[in-house]
Amino acid sequence: RIEITPHFTGLTGMLRGVLGPGISLQVSIEPGIVIDCDPDQLDGAVINLATNARDAMERSGMLYLRVFRRGEWQVGDNGQIWQDFCVIEVEDTGPGVPRDLWHKIFDPFFSTKAASGKGVGLGLAAVSGFVEAFGGRVEVQSGASGGALFVLRLPAGCDRQADTPTLRPPVFAAAGMAALVVEDEADVQRIAVL
């Protein structure tokens, strides 16, 4: 069990050392988030993303680290289930990841740095493996400045009791109307709630 605010406060010092003097670090952490994962693997994932960002920015730029809670309805076997996620965003002001590489950037041994001899393509695969092992997901996007934005979503708990119900039946809405869908086949449920 990791309380995010004190954990990331300690991690921030390590990140400043990894980034060096030419890269500014801006951190925003929502209080009260708790997750169940291995703290060393979490640190390794964030440091790996920061190291990649540092290399992409050629040791000059801005790194944004944002941590917040976001709830989402997830399709489950018995309808839709509310899930809180700890979202960790690592965004840089570098050149970004070309969109045509997004689908393979997390593959083992895939590297955009292979020609320079700086990488063998295991770092992002390790980040993805860690996140998925703890029931989460990771994706790459374009950041606001055109740099890379990596978004990690890990299942989260919280220090306060959620007011949201834990189960909601699938509902289809169209033209101001709603219909309750009762179906025991998961594939049909997914299609019905789209």
Backbone as CSV, one residue per row, in Angstrom:
resi,resn,N_x,N_y,N_z,CA_x,CA_y,CA_z,C_x,C_y,C_z
1,ARG,0.855,-1.176,0.000,0.000,0.000,0.000,0.900,1.238,0.000
2,ILE,0.680,2.103,-0.979,1.495,3.313,-1.111,0.600,4.540,-1.018
3,GLU,0.924,5.443,-0.117,0.278,6.747,-0.087,1.068,7.636,-1.044
4,ILE,0.401,8.065,-2.091,1.079,8.714,-3.205,1.785,10.020,-2.829
5,THR,1.142,10.888,-2.066,1.748,12.197,-1.794,3.106,12.078,-1.117
6,PRO,3.242,11.392,0.027,4.581,11.301,0.618,5.558,10.504,-0.240
7,HIS,5.056,9.491,-0.942,5.952,8.686,-1.775,6.555,9.525,-2.905
8,PHE,5.698,10.266,-3.609,6.196,11.061,-4.730,7.001,12.277,-4.263
9,THR,6.766,12.741,-3.044,7.593,13.823,-2.511,9.041,13.348,-2.416
10,GLY,9.242,12.115,-1.953,10.585,11.548,-1.904,11.153,11.268,-3.284
11,LEU,10.326,10.795,-4.188,10.766,10.471,-5.545,11.183,11.710,-6.320
12,THR,10.574,12.846,-6.025,10.879,14.086,-6.739,12.367,14.446,-6.629
13,GLY,12.955,14.252,-5.450,14.380,14.531,-5.286,15.239,13.673,-6.194
14,MET,14.898,12.383,-6.304,15.645,11.496,-7.203,15.494,11.944,-8.654
15,LEU,14.279,12.357,-9.024,14.040,12.781,-10.405,14.877,14.006,-10.761
16,ARG,14.999,14.946,-9.832,15.811,16.142,-10.101,17.258,15.750,-10.391
17,GLY,17.764,14.748,-9.675,19.116,14.268,-9.937,19.238,13.597,-11.294
18,VAL,18.238,12.825,-11.691,18.242,12.142,-12.987,18.183,13.150,-14.132
19,LEU,17.359,14.182,-13.969,17.136,15.146,-15.053,18.318,16.074,-15.265
20,GLY,19.002,16.430,-14.201,20.130,17.352,-14.317,19.669,18.796,-14.304
21,PRO,20.631,19.713,-14.347,20.321,21.133,-14.173,19.597,21.801,-15.343
22,GLY,19.649,21.246,-16.522,19.050,21.897,-17.689,17.572,21.636,-17.868
23,ILE,17.004,20.722,-17.087,15.596,20.376,-17.238,14.855,20.743,-15.957
24,SER,13.819,21.564,-16.107,12.980,21.948,-14.973,11.923,20.882,-14.745
25,LEU,11.568,20.687,-13.494,10.561,19.696,-13.123,9.403,20.408,-12.454
26,GLN,8.200,20.202,-12.992,6.988,20.742,-12.385,6.132,19.573,-11.933
27,VAL,5.794,19.543,-10.637,5.076,18.413,-10.047,3.731,18.874,-9.508
28,SER,2.686,18.094,-9.798,1.349,18.350,-9.278,0.791,17.007,-8.790
29,ILE,0.494,16.918,-7.478,0.029,15.661,-6.900,-1.266,15.893,-6.129
30,GLU,-2.309,15.196,-6.511,-3.580,15.259,-5.777,-3.429,14.471,-4.476
31,PRO,-3.791,15.051,-3.352,-3.649,14.324,-2.082,-4.710,13.239,-1.914
32,GLY,-4.415,12.289,-1.025,-5.398,11.277,-0.636,-5.460,10.045,-1.508
33,ILE,-4.524,9.873,-2.438,-4.552,8.703,-3.320,-3.697,7.595,-2.708
34,VAL,-4.245,6.392,-2.701,-3.549,5.218,-2.193,-3.615,4.138,-3.270
35,ILE,-2.480,3.482,-3.540,-2.469,2.385,-4.505,-1.761,1.183,-3.899
36,ASP,-2.074,0.015,-4.421,-1.416,-1.227,-4.015,-0.536,-1.704,-5.156
37,CYS,0.758,-1.446,-5.025,1.719,-1.939,-6.005,3.096,-1.932,-5.352
38,ASP,4.066,-2.439,-6.046,5.429,-2.486,-5.529,6.061,-1.092,-5.652
39,PRO,6.485,-0.482,-4.537,7.022,0.879,-4.599,8.302,0.985,-5.424
40,ASP,9.135,-0.043,-5.398,10.372,0.008,-6.184,10.079,-0.043,-7.678
41,GLN,9.086,-0.851,-8.075,8.722,-0.908,-9.488,8.063,0.396,-9.938
42,LEU,7.273,0.999,-9.057,6.673,2.298,-9.379,7.760,3.338,-9.596
43,ASP,8.721,3.388,-8.671,9.839,4.327,-8.819,10.603,4.069,-10.110
44,GLY,10.871,2.794,-10.391,11.602,2.439,-11.602,10.880,2.880,-12.864
45,ALA,9.553,2.734,-12.881,8.772,3.135,-14.057,8.847,4.641,-14.268
46,VAL,8.663,5.412,-13.200,8.683,6.874,-13.327,10.090,7.366,-13.682
47,ILE,11.106,6.796,-13.057,12.491,7.190,-13.366,12.832,6.829,-14.805
48,ASN,12.357,5.672,-15.278,12.594,5.280,-16.662,11.978,6.294,-17.625
49,LEU,10.743,6.696,-17.361,10.090,7.684,-18.224,10.816,9.030,-18.164
50,ALA,11.278,9.420,-16.980,12.018,10.684,-16.842,13.350,10.621,-17.579
51,THR,14.018,9.484,-17.517,15.294,9.323,-18.222,15.095,9.407,-19.730
52,ASN,14.054,8.745,-20.235,13.747,8.832,-21.669,13.435,10.269,-22.065
53,ALA,12.684,10.969,-21.213,12.345,12.367,-21.501,13.601,13.222,-21.534
54,ARG,14.486,13.021,-20.566,15.749,13.772,-20.518,16.529,13.577,-21.820
55,ASP,16.647,12.334,-22.262,17.388,12.041,-23.485,16.710,12.654,-24.709
56,ALA,15.383,12.615,-24.744,14.643,13.169,-25.885,14.781,14.687,-25.950
57,MET,14.844,15.328,-24.781,14.951,16.794,-24.742,16.395,17.264,-24.851
58,GLU,17.305,16.325,-24.966,18.730,16.649,-25.066,19.177,17.533,-23.908
59,ARG,18.698,17.169,-22.712,19.113,17.778,-21.442,18.716,19.242,-21.269
60,SER,17.677,19.670,-22.004,17.181,21.030,-21.847,15.678,21.047,-22.122
61,GLY,14.882,21.521,-21.167,13.443,21.580,-21.375,12.686,21.525,-20.064
62,MET,11.450,21.023,-20.134,10.558,20.967,-18.972,9.945,19.575,-18.902
63,LEU,9.901,19.022,-17.687,9.225,17.758,-17.455,8.090,18.011,-16.480
64,TYR,6.899,17.571,-16.854,5.717,17.711,-16.007,5.370,16.339,-15.443
65,LEU,5.207,16.265,-14.142,4.760,15.052,-13.479,3.459,15.385,-12.768
66,ARG,2.374,14.763,-13.233,1.059,15.011,-12.652,0.488,13.687,-12.149
67,VAL,-0.042,13.710,-10.938,-0.654,12.520,-10.354,-2.020,12.927,-9.820
68,PHE,-3.055,12.241,-10.273,-4.415,12.563,-9.843,-5.284,11.322,-9.926
69,ARG,-6.454,11.404,-9.329,-7.415,10.304,-9.334,-8.457,10.577,-10.418
70,ARG,-8.824,9.507,-11.105,-9.898,9.598,-12.094,-10.710,8.307,-12.011
71,GLY,-12.001,8.456,-11.938,-12.878,7.294,-11.919,-13.423,7.016,-13.305
72,GLU,-13.597,5.760,-13.605,-14.130,5.357,-14.903,-15.035,4.148,-14.703
73,TRP,-16.075,4.069,-15.521,-16.898,2.865,-15.557,-16.165,1.853,-16.423
74,GLN,-16.004,0.647,-15.896,-15.368,-0.444,-16.621,-16.411,-1.512,-16.889
75,VAL,-16.389,-2.092,-18.074,-17.324,-3.161,-18.407,-16.830,-4.438,-17.746
76,GLY,-17.689,-5.034,-16.944,-17.374,-6.298,-16.276,-18.387,-7.356,-16.656
77,ASP,-18.235,-8.542,-16.092,-19.145,-9.642,-16.402,-20.569,-9.368,-15.931
78,ASN,-20.721,-8.537,-14.899,-22.046,-8.273,-14.337,-22.505,-6.836,-14.573
79,GLY,-22.086,-6.257,-15.643,-22.474,-4.876,-15.927,-21.257,-3.976,-15.886
80,GLN,-21.490,-2.731,-15.563,-20.401,-1.773,-15.499,-20.006,-1.566,-14.044
81,ILE,-18.714,-1.563,-13.794,-18.180,-1.428,-12.447,-17.389,-0.136,-12.371
82,TRP,-17.620,0.649,-11.318,-16.878,1.889,-11.119,-15.486,1.548,-10.611
83,GLN,-14.457,2.115,-11.242,-13.071,1.865,-10.832,-12.355,3.194,-10.684
84,ASP,-11.753,3.419,-9.518,-10.887,4.576,-9.330,-9.493,4.232,-9.818
85,PHE,-8.882,5.157,-10.538,-7.516,4.980,-11.009,-6.641,6.101,-10.475
86,CYS,-5.411,5.746,-10.176,-4.365,6.730,-9.946,-3.746,6.960,-11.319
87,VAL,-3.872,8.166,-11.836,-3.328,8.491,-13.145,-2.011,9.227,-12.937
88,ILE,-0.967,8.713,-13.548,0.352,9.329,-13.479,0.711,9.765,-14.894
89,GLU,0.859,11.066,-15.071,1.231,11.605,-16.380,2.663,12.122,-16.314
90,VAL,3.468,11.703,-17.272,4.834,12.190,-17.417,4.917,12.799,-18.810
91,GLU,5.059,14.118,-18.855,5.043,14.844,-20.129,6.326,15.655,-20.271
92,ASP,6.891,15.633,-21.469,8.107,16.412,-21.710,7.902,17.397,-22.851
93,THR,8.861,18.288,-23.015,8.801,19.292,-24.087,9.751,18.934,-25.231
94,GLY,10.059,17.659,-25.366,10.916,17.193,-26.456,10.159,17.086,-27.764
95,PRO,10.719,16.334,-28.720,10.099,16.223,-30.049,8.885,15.298,-30.095
96,GLY,8.647,14.520,-29.044,7.497,13.619,-29.021,7.786,12.298,-29.716
97,VAL,6.810,11.414,-29.656,6.893,10.104,-30.293,6.003,10.139,-31.526
98,PRO,6.553,9.855,-32.701,5.716,9.859,-33.912,4.512,8.925,-33.760
99,ARG,3.373,9.392,-34.197,2.119,8.642,-34.039,2.219,7.234,-34.634
100,ASP,2.955,7.051,-35.712,3.044,5.723,-36.325,3.848,4.731,-35.477
101,LEU,4.479,5.195,-34.396,5.213,4.306,-33.493,4.451,4.007,-32.199
102,TRP,3.334,4.683,-31.975,2.601,4.513,-30.721,2.211,3.065,-30.465
103,HIS,1.837,2.338,-31.502,1.352,0.965,-31.318,2.465,-0.022,-30.966
104,LYS,3.747,0.335,-31.194,4.816,-0.619,-30.899,5.864,-0.096,-29.914
105,ILE,5.645,1.097,-29.372,6.630,1.716,-28.497,6.887,0.901,-27.222
106,PHE,5.923,0.088,-26.784,6.065,-0.708,-25.564,6.523,-2.140,-25.837
107,ASP,6.781,-2.477,-27.105,7.258,-3.817,-27.442,8.691,-4.007,-26.954
108,PRO,9.000,-5.201,-26.407,10.385,-5.467,-25.992,11.348,-5.352,-27.176
109,PHE,12.480,-4.775,-26.929,13.578,-4.578,-27.878,13.280,-3.571,-28.974
110,PHE,12.154,-2.873,-28.891,11.906,-1.780,-29.832,12.504,-0.515,-29.229
111,SER,13.310,0.188,-30.000,13.940,1.409,-29.495,14.062,2.439,-30.598
112,THR,13.784,3.682,-30.235,14.041,4.784,-31.158,15.465,5.296,-30.965
113,LYS,16.160,4.789,-29.937,17.518,5.235,-29.632,18.582,4.234,-30.067
114,ALA,18.188,3.154,-30.737,19.140,2.097,-31.084,20.291,2.617,-31.942
115,ALA,20.006,3.508,-32.879,21.052,4.023,-33.764,22.113,4.802,-32.995
116,SER,21.708,5.457,-31.905,22.663,6.242,-31.119,23.382,5.387,-30.081
117,GLY,22.960,4.130,-29.929,23.582,3.245,-28.955,23.163,3.523,-27.520
118,LYS,22.126,4.329,-27.312,21.691,4.693,-25.960,20.652,3.760,-25.380
119,GLY,20.011,2.937,-26.177,18.934,2.112,-25.643,18.812,0.795,-26.365
120,VAL,18.295,-0.215,-25.643,18.078,-1.525,-26.244,16.603,-1.861,-26.358
121,GLY,15.732,-0.970,-25.888,14.303,-1.187,-26.046,13.644,-2.004,-24.965
122,LEU,14.189,-1.980,-23.756,13.567,-2.725,-22.666,12.894,-1.822,-21.640
123,GLY,13.228,-0.536,-21.613,12.701,0.367,-20.595,11.194,0.522,-20.647
124,LEU,10.642,0.870,-21.802,9.199,1.058,-21.906,8.455,-0.269,-21.813
125,ALA,9.087,-1.352,-22.256,8.483,-2.674,-22.085,8.375,-3.005,-20.595
126,ALA,9.380,-2.632,-19.812,9.339,-2.866,-18.366,8.262,-2.009,-17.707
127,VAL,8.134,-0.761,-18.141,7.075,0.112,-17.611,5.712,-0.510,-17.885
128,SER,5.496,-0.945,-19.113,4.226,-1.558,-19.493,3.969,-2.830,-18.700
129,GLY,4.983,-3.659,-18.540,4.837,-4.895,-17.789,4.459,-4.644,-16.338
130,PHE,5.103,-3.651,-15.712,4.783,-3.304,-14.329,3.335,-2.844,-14.207
131,VAL,2.933,-1.917,-15.064,1.584,-1.352,-14.983,0.536,-2.443,-15.195
132,GLU,0.724,-3.283,-16.187,-0.245,-4.341,-16.471,-0.274,-5.395,-15.363
133,ALA,0.873,-5.680,-14.741,0.929,-6.663,-13.657,0.086,-6.222,-12.458
134,PHE,-0.082,-4.914,-12.288,-0.871,-4.404,-11.174,-2.268,-3.959,-11.622
135,GLY,-2.727,-4.466,-12.774,-4.100,-4.245,-13.206,-4.342,-2.914,-13.888
136,GLY,-3.284,-2.275,-14.367,-3.436,-0.972,-15.005,-3.162,-1.013,-16.489
137,ARG,-3.017,0.170,-17.051,-2.678,0.291,-18.470,-1.833,1.542,-18.673
138,VAL,-1.083,1.556,-19.760,-0.215,2.681,-20.078,-0.383,3.006,-21.557
139,GLU,-0.275,4.286,-21.878,-0.371,4.701,-23.274,0.517,5.919,-23.496
140,VAL,0.832,6.150,-24.740,1.595,7.338,-25.124,0.690,8.225,-25.967
141,GLN,0.840,9.531,-25.784,0.070,10.516,-26.537,1.001,11.675,-26.880
142,SER,0.467,12.651,-27.583,1.186,13.904,-27.798,0.797,14.860,-26.688
143,GLY,1.807,15.481,-26.078,1.551,16.455,-25.028,1.139,17.793,-25.603
144,ALA,0.783,18.718,-24.734,0.330,20.050,-25.146,1.393,20.796,-25.947
145,SER,2.668,20.563,-25.622,3.755,21.267,-26.312,4.262,20.498,-27.525
146,GLY,3.666,19.330,-27.797,4.113,18.491,-28.901,5.083,17.410,-28.456
147,GLY,5.491,17.444,-27.207,6.375,16.416,-26.673,5.607,15.142,-26.363
148,ALA,6.309,14.192,-25.760,5.688,12.922,-25.398,4.909,13.072,-24.095
149,LEU,3.770,12.410,-24.036,2.962,12.343,-22.825,2.670,10.867,-22.568
150,PHE,3.238,10.334,-21.481,2.970,8.961,-21.083,1.953,8.989,-19.949
151,VAL,0.903,8.190,-20.090,-0.187,8.154,-19.121,-0.270,6.745,-18.552
152,LEU,-0.022,6.635,-17.235,-0.130,5.374,-16.523,-1.395,5.419,-15.686
153,ARG,-2.202,4.368,-15.764,-3.410,4.269,-14.939,-3.294,3.012,-14.099
154,LEU,-3.246,3.205,-12.775,-3.172,2.090,-11.839,-4.413,2.098,-10.957
155,PRO,-5.012,0.931,-10.689,-6.171,0.905,-9.796,-5.831,1.560,-8.459
156,ALA,-6.746,2.396,-7.976,-6.481,3.165,-6.760,-7.588,2.994,-5.753
157,GLY,-7.212,3.133,-4.510,-8.155,3.281,-3.419,-8.081,4.737,-3.005
158,CYS,-8.707,5.093,-1.931,-8.598,6.460,-1.455,-8.797,6.474,0.049
159,ASP,-8.422,7.548,0.670,-8.539,7.672,2.120,-9.964,7.949,2.556
160,ARG,-10.809,8.391,1.631,-12.187,8.686,2.010,-13.120,7.687,1.330
161,GLN,-14.295,7.558,1.861,-15.284,6.616,1.339,-15.893,7.196,0.060
162,ALA,-15.947,6.409,-0.997,-16.531,6.870,-2.257,-18.055,6.899,-2.144
163,ASP,-18.670,7.926,-2.718,-20.129,8.037,-2.722,-20.746,7.326,-3.917
164,THR,-19.904,6.887,-4.845,-20.373,6.302,-6.087,-20.767,4.844,-5.897
165,PRO,-21.885,4.416,-6.458,-22.250,3.006,-6.345,-21.211,2.138,-7.043
166,THR,-21.087,0.891,-6.610,-20.070,0.023,-7.173,-20.537,-0.747,-8.403
167,LEU,-21.839,-0.761,-8.673,-22.319,-1.517,-9.815,-23.427,-0.737,-10.504
168,ARG,-23.385,-0.705,-11.814,-24.412,-0.031,-12.603,-24.713,-0.922,-13.794
169,PRO,-25.975,-1.205,-14.059,-26.281,-2.046,-15.213,-25.953,-1.297,-16.501
170,PRO,-25.592,-2.023,-17.552,-25.335,-1.366,-18.826,-26.571,-0.615,-19.311
171,VAL,-26.371,0.601,-19.787,-27.471,1.429,-20.259,-27.106,1.968,-21.634
172,PHE,-28.059,1.980,-22.549,-27.879,2.536,-23.877,-28.784,3.759,-23.991
173,ALA,-28.223,4.891,-24.372,-29.037,6.097,-24.489,-28.996,6.608,-25.925
174,ALA,-30.154,6.982,-26.422,-30.225,7.541,-27.768,-31.440,8.457,-27.838
175,ALA,-31.270,9.596,-28.456,-32.357,10.544,-28.673,-33.126,10.836,-27.383
176,GLY,-32.392,10.997,-26.281,-33.022,11.340,-25.016,-33.719,10.178,-24.334
177,MET,-33.556,8.981,-24.852,-34.197,7.818,-24.255,-33.115,6.877,-23.742
178,ALA,-33.477,6.008,-22.830,-32.550,5.019,-22.300,-33.221,3.668,-22.290
179,ALA,-32.435,2.632,-22.451,-32.951,1.269,-22.394,-32.019,0.449,-21.520
180,LEU,-32.572,-0.342,-20.647,-31.790,-1.236,-19.812,-31.484,-2.480,-20.630
181,VAL,-30.219,-2.839,-20.715,-29.806,-4.018,-21.458,-29.505,-5.123,-20.457
182,VAL,-30.206,-6.243,-20.598,-29.968,-7.398,-19.737,-29.456,-8.506,-20.647
183,GLU,-28.182,-8.849,-20.473,-27.537,-9.823,-21.353,-26.435,-10.512,-20.574
184,ASP,-26.365,-11.846,-20.663,-25.335,-12.562,-19.915,-24.074,-12.810,-20.725
185,GLU,-24.060,-12.501,-22.003,-22.869,-12.645,-22.838,-22.074,-11.338,-22.821
186,ALA,-20.831,-11.403,-22.328,-20.003,-10.203,-22.174,-19.790,-9.471,-23.497
187,ASP,-19.575,-10.219,-24.594,-19.340,-9.558,-25.889,-20.570,-8.786,-26.355
188,VAL,-21.749,-9.340,-26.135,-22.972,-8.655,-26.515,-23.168,-7.427,-25.644
189,GLN,-22.852,-7.529,-24.340,-22.958,-6.376,-23.439,-22.084,-5.228,-23.940
190,ARG,-20.843,-5.545,-24.310,-19.931,-4.481,-24.767,-20.478,-3.764,-25.991
191,ILE,-21.028,-4.517,-26.933,-21.573,-3.917,-28.132,-22.811,-3.095,-27.801
192,ALA,-23.640,-3.609,-26.912,-24.897,-2.954,-26.576,-24.691,-1.615,-25.878
193,VAL,-23.605,-1.448,-25.137,-23.414,-0.198,-24.399,-22.578,0.811,-25.165
194,LEU,-22.172,0.505,-26.371,-21.377,1.475,-27.157,-22.182,2.616,-27.643
